[in-house]
Amino acid sequence: MDVDNDIDGQLLQQLRTLGTQDREVLVKEFQRLLGNQLNPSACSFFLDMNNWNLTAAIGSYYDYELNAENGPQLSMVFVKDITIGEGESVRPNVNFIKTWKIKNSG
């Protein structure tokens, strides 16, 4: 029995069945899938970086963790939204640039 493949298959099935675009739900699901290893801000960062795609955000998180284990620890802290605030909406089909202010804390 290949436990890793069983867990990967279960995770993939859970991700496929999650069809919401509610950001709060996505953050909570991200936290749940990672065993509450990340705070809501960190989850939001990875989700926002991946256009609120949960599967891609989890992949980015694991890529980041793999690199952190094998190299220098990089760290940053979200300070604030510059151009579009949290929860602000943008009309469909409108090009925009999202800018954040971050602090190098590593």
Secondary structure, 3 states (H helix, E strand, C coil): CCHHHHHHHHHHHHHHHCCCCCHHHHHHHHHHHCCCCCCHHHHHHHHHHCCCCHHHHHHHHHHHHHHHHHCCCCCEEEEEECCCCCCCCCCCCCCCCCCEEEEECC
